[in-house]
């Protein structure tokens, strides 16, 4: 009802809708009450002038912002030891995965003629991938490593994009 009345008041309704709304206003007391209410509101809004900011508005806002202490750049308040610790943690995870892979290789000592030979079967068909990738710790490690790699790639690309935008 309000949408149709607003369209009627603003003159946006078609001639057929105008005649239908005029008939509803004439016949229905609720439509008459709502029409008078919206018409009064419309007249109040038409009579109000928009306030324009002063010519010094931008300068006033910027001076107010300058009075507040703005947070320093991130590199000033992030502890580099924490970043190094996170890096060491992930490097140790990668090292642990490599040790785990190294243990999965089948080592067998073969005694030949007079000398001892060490035969190492490093063939990819010898590794039990179901045992390797089916374990929960390896899956969690791989998931975290992939997510962190994507985050670092995103940060690198954002910095590169910012650097390219700065040179234009």
Buried (B, 14 or more C-beta within 10 A) or exposed (E): EEEBBBBBBEEEBEEEEBEBBEEBBEEEEEBEEBBEEBEEEBEEEEEEEEEEEEEEEEEEEEEEEEEEEEEEEEEEEEEEEEEEEEEEEBEEBEEEBEEBEEEEEEEEEEEEEEEEEEEEEEEEEEBEEEEEEEEEEBEEBEEEBEEEEEEEEEEEEEEEEEEEEEEE
